[in-house]
């Protein structure tokens, strides 16, 4: 079982670790630098943990000795990033469908009507892929 524990400071993180962790937990994500105190708490509360992850910006600040000690007992400490920024509204399949219709010469207005994507977004997709707008009915 995977558990994500996020806090603003180490004291809050340790309190949340005490609540969230149990013997079923095998993966833990923490959003603060994994200090020795935090790692000991994780190992005490979740003895079956095999993977601990933290943000990639904090991973270089973890002592190599700590990483080596964890790997010797079969636990990997890895950087894990979450996607930043606003999530995409349209998936890759939908965008490929729009591009395919445009490549076949279907006017942007018709592509918009068929796919339900706003006309301005169709033009944006065209701009991003380097396509020229067709003049047939746009």
C-alpha positions in Angstrom: 0.0 0.0 0.0 1.2 3.5 -0.9 0.8 6.5 1.5 1.5 10.2 0.7 2.2 12.4 3.7 2.5 16.1 3.1 3.2 18.7 5.8 4.5 22.3 6.3 7.3 21.4 8.8 9.0 18.4 10.3 6.9 18.4 13.5 3.7 18.3 11.5 5.1 15.6 9.2 6.1 13.3 12.2 2.6 13.7 13.7 1.0 12.8 10.3 3.4 9.8 9.9 2.3 8.5 13.3 -1.3 8.6 12.1 -0.9 7.4 8.5 1.6 4.6 8.7 1.0 0.9 9.7 2.4 -2.5 8.8 0.5 -2.7 5.5 2.4 0.3 4.0 5.2 -0.6 1.5 5.7 2.8 -0.2 5.8 6.3 1.4 6.0 9.7 -0.2 7.0 12.7 1.9 7.1 16.3 0.7 10.0 17.3 3.1 13.6 16.4 3.2 13.9 12.9 4.7 16.0 13.6 7.9 17.2 10.8 10.1 14.5 11.5 12.6 11.8 11.2 9.9 13.3 8.1 8.4 13.5 6.4 11.9 9.8 7.3 12.4 8.9 5.8 9.1 10.8 2.6 9.8 9.2 2.3 13.3 5.7 2.8 12.1 5.9 0.9 8.8 8.4 -2.0 9.2 7.4 -3.4 5.7 8.3 -0.3 3.8 10.4 -0.9 0.7 10.4 2.5 -1.0 10.5 6.0 0.3 10.3 8.9 -2.1 10.7 12.7 -1.8 10.7 15.7 -4.2 13.6 15.7 -6.6 14.8 19.1 -5.3 15.3 17.7 -1.8 16.9 14.4 -2.8 20.4 15.8 -3.3 20.3 17.2 0.2 19.9 13.7 1.7 23.2 12.3 3.1 24.8 9.6 1.0 25.4 7.6 4.2 21.6 7.6 4.9 20.9 6.4 1.3 23.5 3.7 1.6 22.2 2.6 5.0 18.7 2.3 3.7 19.7 0.4 0.6 21.6 -2.1 2.9 18.3 -3.0 4.6 16.5 -3.3 1.3 14.8 0.2 1.2 15.2 2.5 -1.8 15.1 6.2 -1.3 14.2 7.9 -4.7 13.3 11.3 -6.0 9.7 11.5 -7.3 8.3 14.5 -9.1 4.7 15.5 -9.5 3.5 17.2 -12.6 3.6 21.0 -12.2 1.3 23.5 -13.6 -2.2 23.3 -14.8 -3.4 19.9 -16.0 -4.1 19.4 -19.7 -7.8 19.7 -20.6 -7.5 17.4 -23.7 -5.6 14.1 -23.8 -3.1 13.2 -26.5 -5.6 11.1 -28.4 -8.0 14.0 -28.8 -5.2 16.3 -30.0 -4.1 13.7 -32.5 -7.6 13.4 -33.8 -7.8 17.2 -34.3 -4.4 17.1 -36.1 -5.5 14.3 -38.3 -8.7 16.0 -39.3 -6.8 19.2 -40.1 -4.2 17.3 -42.1 -7.1 15.8 -44.2 -8.1 19.4 -45.1 -11.2 19.6 -42.8 -11.8 23.3 -42.0 -11.0 24.4 -38.4 -14.7 25.4 -37.8 -15.8 21.9 -38.8 -13.1 20.3 -36.7 -14.4 22.3 -33.7 -18.0 21.2 -34.4 -17.1 17.5 -34.7 -14.8 17.3 -31.7 -16.6 19.8 -29.4 -13.3 21.7 -28.9 -13.6 25.5 -29.0 -12.5 27.0 -32.3 -9.8 29.1 -30.6 -8.3 25.9 -29.2 -8.3 24.3 -32.6 -6.4 27.3 -33.9 -4.0 27.0 -30.9 -3.3 23.3 -31.8 -2.7 24.3 -35.4 -0.2 27.0 -34.2 1.6 24.6 -31.9 2.0 22.0 -34.7 3.0 24.5 -37.4 -0.1 24.0 -39.5 -1.5 26.8 -41.7 -5.2 27.5 -41.4 -7.2 26.4 -44.5 -9.3 29.1 -46.1 -12.2 26.7 -46.9 -15.0 27.9 -44.7 -13.1 29.2 -41.7 
